[in-house]
Amino acid sequence: MLLFAIGLMAGVALGMIIVGFLAIGAYDRGYTDALERRKAWRGELIARQVVAARTFVTARKAS
């Protein structure tokens, strides 16, 4: 019975360590993906602002 309890505790501890590493890896991948999406989003936002500014300047010159 004692051997079973020790094995159970060791298994739970090992499982928690493995799950912890998997969670950290998943968080890191998610953070990296979000950062890449933000860069793409930011580039698109700047491009849209440039086009809007050009349109505004063109409309102002025309009037």
N, C-alpha and C positions, 0 to 999 in steps of 0.2 A: 504494500500500500504506500509506503514511504517513497519507494522508487517511482511509482506512478505519479505521485504528487510532485516530485522533483522534475520528472519528465514533462508533466503538464505545465509547470511554471517556466521551465526552460523553453518549451514550445511557444508559450504565450509571449515570453520576452523576445524570442527570435522573431516571431510574427509581428510584434509591435515595431521592432527595428526595421524589418523589411517594409512594412506599410509606411513607416516614417520616411524612408528613403524614396519610396514610390511617390508619396505625397509631395515631397520637396522637388522631385524631378518634374512632376506634373505642374506644380506651381511655376517653376522656372520656364518650362515650355510655354505655358500660358502667358507669362509676363513677356517673353520674347516675341510671341505672336502678336500680342496686343501692341507692343512697341512698334513692330513692323507695320501693323495696320494704321497706327497713329501717324507714322511717317508718311504713308501713302495718302491718308486723309488730309494731313497738313499740306502736302504738296498740291492736292486738288483744291483745297480752300484758297491757297495763295494764288493759284492760276485763275480761279473764279473772281477773286478780288481784283486782279490785274485787268481782266477783261471788263469787269464792271467799271473800273476807274477809267479805262480807255473810252468806253461807251459814254460815260458821263462827260468827259472832256470833249469828245466829239459833238455831243448834243449841245454843250455849252457854247462851243465855237460856232455851231450852225445857227444859233439863235441870236 
